[in-house]
């Protein structure tokens, strides 16, 4: 095990189970060490539930899109039987990626040798391949991955027989049920690659300490830092709530089930390892993170709106605010990667739980989930 990994493992173990009052930031190598990404890919993204996007992306039978989870090509498809599936996107012949991008089809032909599969993943064509003792067309198919639709989001797990996702986040129900994220409709979707560490982006989206200083011209006017409050984390989630500034009619077009307080509150939820939701009554945002390297993360981001009666001008203003806010975040996070690698970088105390509590919750999650990885590598090094 490298010195950097040993130091990171030691720090996570030292921080584990400490209260928010003792919360500190992590050392720079936690974000900059190239070998850390391999640990996170193998022990987090390849084992935990990951959000691939929204169900509206595949709203009709035959709709599909490709995605990558922990380096594994995934095909998300709405089958002819009405079921949304996540399939391995690797041809059973020679390993070519079957489909790239998104589209609509009733079958998928591998571009290399035209082995063809239906929308359930079943092989339906293998040109010039005769029946033989070691090959049965009827049992040849693209492997199905664990897949659930939760609140309108497509959740995928690469591990066989994964424990169901929904029970892991049942504790969120009292906070998010009346927002009815499942009935919101996708109005904006974009994918970008940012030159920063994926954990930095997750932490940034999940803390309110920076809302007023960094977003003075944007979010501060809507959800200022002073209105943030932390909520207790669960095993598979963490986050905070933030109110709307007095002059903002928060959630005016939200679901009828919302209480007045809920309509005036955003619920910011992190579902680690790499999924985050900014939930509000009228419209909500989300991020799906895919680490590429220590200093590179592919981020799928979107906005979902409650109801159909939205003038395009209002939608456009919401999109513009989101884009401007994310651009402000990106500028800081890219610059921060330089600082995290500086020789004079040092850890510092985190702000009170109301403002940076979710960062400590995320650190605690990582300390728990990655402890076996560091123990295994330490043992192998002996």
N, C-alpha and C positions, 0 to 999 in steps of 0.2 A: 504494500500500500504506500502511495506517495506521501511525502511530508504534508502536502496540502490537504489531502483527504484525511490523514490522521488528525490534523489540527481541527478540521471541520467536524469530524466525528466527536472529538474531545469537547469542542465548544457546545455542540448540540446536547451532549450528555450532561454537561455542566449546567445548561440552561433549563433542561427538562424539569417540568413540574414546579418551576419557580413562579411566584405570583406576579401579577402585572406591575406591582410596585417595584419589582426588581428587574423589569424588562429592559433589555439592551438590544442594540442592532447586532447583526452578525458581521464577522470579519470579511474583508473584501474577497478573499479566495472562495468564499461560499458562492459568490456570483461569477467570479472570473476564472476559476480553475477548470480547464477543459475536461479533465477526467470526472468532474462532478456530474456532468451531463449524462455520462454513461450510467452512473449510479441511479440518477433520477429517471432515466428512460426505462431501466430494467426493473426498478423497485417501486416506481410510482405509475408512470403512464402505461406500462405494460401489464399492470396488475389492478389498477383502480378503474372506476367508471369515468369515462371521458365523454364530453359533449362534442358531437360531430356537427350540430347545427339544429335548425328548426324543421319540424314536420312539414311546414308549408313549402319547403324547398322540394319536397317530393309529394305534392298534394294529390296527384292523380296516378292511377295505376300505369306503370311504365316510366314514371319520372325517376331519375337517378342522379347521383353525384358521387365523385370519388373524394377520398379523404385519406390522411395518413396519421396513424397513431403509433407512437414509439417505433417509427421506421417501418411499420407494417401497412401495406396498401389495403385500403378498405373501400368497398363498394356499398353505398347505401341506396336501396332501391325499393320503390313501392310496387309490390308484386301484383300480378293479375288477380290474385285472390284477395286483394285489399290490405294485405299485411305489409308493414314497413320492416325491412330486414337489413342487417349489416352482414356482408359476406366478405370473405377473403377475396381480394381483387387480383389474384395471381393464378394464371392459367395452370391447369393440372398437367399440361403437356411438358413445356420447357421453362416455365416460370416467368413468362412475359406478363406485364401488367395488362389486364384485359380492357379496362376502360379508363380514360382520363378526361377530367373536366366534369361536365354535367350534360344532361339531355333527356330525351324521351325515347324509349325503345321497348319492344316486346321480347328482345333477345340480345345477347351480347356476343359478338364474334371477336375472338382474339385476333389482333391485327397481324400476328406473325404467321400462324398456320391455319387460321379460321376455325379452330375449335370453338364451338358455339354453345352458349348456356341460356336457359330461360331465366325469368325474373325471380325464380326461387333458388337459382344456382345450379340446377340440374343440367348435366351435359346432354345436349340434344343433337350434336353433330361433331364428328371427328373424321374429316376427309381422309380416305384411303387407309384408315386404321381398321383392320379386320378384327373380328372377335378372336380372342386368344385366352389361354388359361389364366394369365396374370393380369387381364384387363377386362372389366365388366362395365359396359357403358351405363347400365342401370344404377350402379352404385357410385359412379364418378360424378362428383359435384364440387362446386366451390364451397369450402367449409363455412358454415353459419357461425357467426359470432353472437355473443350475448347482446341483446338489444332491447331497450325499453323506451317508451315514450313517457316522459315526465314533464308535466306543465307545458306540453307542446314542444319540448326539446328532445332530441334524439340522443340517448345515452348508450354508449357502446363499451363493452369490456372484452379484452382479448383473452382472458383466462377462461378455461373450460369450467362449466358449472359454477359460474360466479354467483355469489350471494346476491339476491335482488337489490336493486338500487333504492327503490322507494322507501323501504323500511329504514334505511340508513339516514334518511333526511326527514323522517316523520316529525321530528321535533320542530321543523320549520312551519308546519301547517298552521298553527295559530297566528303566525305573523304574515303569511303570504296567501292564505286561502281566499280571502275576499278580493284580492287583486285579480284573480282569475287569469294568470299568465297564459293558461292553456287556450283561452279564447281570444287572445290578442293576435293581431295579424302583422306579418312581416312587411315592412314598408322600405327598409333600407338594409343592404347587406354588402360588405366589402371585405376583402382579404389583403393584408399588408404584411410585409416582413420588416421588423424593427431591429436595429442594431443595438440590442440591449439583452440582458438576461431575462428569461421568462419569469423568474421569481420577483424581479424588480417590478415588472409590469403588473403581476398579480397583486403585490403589496400596494402599489400605487393606486390601483383601482379600488382597493379595499380599505383605504384609510382616509379619514376626513380632515386630517391635520393640514393638508396642503390645499384644501378647497379655496380658502380665502387668500392665502399668500400667492400661490401660483396662478389661480384662476380668477384674479381680481376683476377682470373685465367680463368674465363669462359665468362660471358656476357660483362665485361668491354672491352674485346678485340674486341667485335662485336658491341655493342650498349652502349658506355660509357655515364655516367651521363651528361656530359657537352653538349651532343647533344639532350637533352630532351627539349620539349616545350609543354606547356599546351594548350588545346583548350577549348572553352566555353562549359559548360555542357548543356544538354537539360533536360527536365523533367524526362526522363527515361534512361539517359545515361550520362557518363562522361569519361574523359580519357586524354591521352597525346600522342604525337608523339615523336619518337626518331630516329635519323639518324644512318646510318652505319658508322663505322670507315673507314677511307680513303682506307685502304688496302682490304676492304671487297667488293666484287662485289654484292651488295645488289640486291635481286630480279632478278638475272640473268635468272632464269627460270620462271619468272612470266608471267602473262597474257599479250597479245599483246596490250591491251587497256591502260596499265600503262604508265604514263609519266616517263621521266627519274628521276624526283624528287620523284615521288611515288615509283618507284622501289628501291630507296635508303632510304625509310622511312618505319618504322614500326608504325602501328596505334594500340595503346593499348586502348581497349574499355571496360568499365565496364557497364554492364546492370543489375542494381540491381533488386532484392536483392543479388543474388548469382551466376551470370554468368559473365565471363570475357573472352575476346579474345585478343590474341597477334597477330595482323594481319600483315603479310608481303607478298610481291609479290610471293616469291617462295614457302614458307610453313608457316603455322600459327599454333598457339597453342590455346587451350581453357581449361577453368576450369568450372565445374558445382558443386556448393557447396550445401551440405545438412547438416545443423547443427544437431548434435546428443546431445550435452550438451554444457555447457559453455566452457569446455575445450576439446571438441571433435568435429571434422567435417569430414564428409565423402566427399571426393573429387574425382570426375570423371574427368580425364584429357586426352587430346589427341593432336595429331598432324595431320594436314591435308595438303596435297601437291598439288600444281598446275601442272596438266599434268601427263602423264603416263611415260614419259621417264626419270625415276629416277633409277640410278644404286643402287642396294641394299646396297652397301658399303656407298654411300652418305646418304641414308635414315638412316642407322645404326649410322652414325656419328651424324646426327641431333638428333636422339633419345637419344644417349649417352649424348650430350650436354644438352638436356632438362632434362634428369634424374639427371645429376650432379648438374644443376642449382636448380632444385626443392629440391634436397637433402640439398643443402646449405641453402635454404629458410626454409625448415622444421626444421633443426637444430636450427636456430635462433628463429623461431616462438615458438617452444616448450619451449626453454629456457626463452623466453620473458614472457610466462604465469606465470612463477615463479616471475619475476620482477614486473609484473602488480599487483600481489597480495601482494607485500611487503608493510609494513607499511610506508616506506620512499618514496614510489613512488609518484611522483607529475606530473602534466601536464606541458608541455613545448611548446615553439613556434614551429610551423611548418616551414619548409624551404620555399623559394619563390615558387610561383605557378608553375613555370617550372618543379620543382622537386617533390613537395608534394601537389600541387594544387588538384589533384584528391582525396586525402584523405579528404580535406575540402569539396569538392563537394559531396562526399559520406556522410560526416557528415551532410551536409545541406539536402540531400535527406532523411536521417533518421530522422532529426529534423522535416521535413514536414510530413512524413508518420506516424511517431509515436506520434505526438502531440495529436491526438484524443485518442490514447490508454492511455496516461498518464492522460489526462483530465477525461476520463471515470473512471479510477481507483481512481483518487483523489476524484471525486464526490461520488463514492461508499464508500470511507473511511470516509466521513463526517457523 
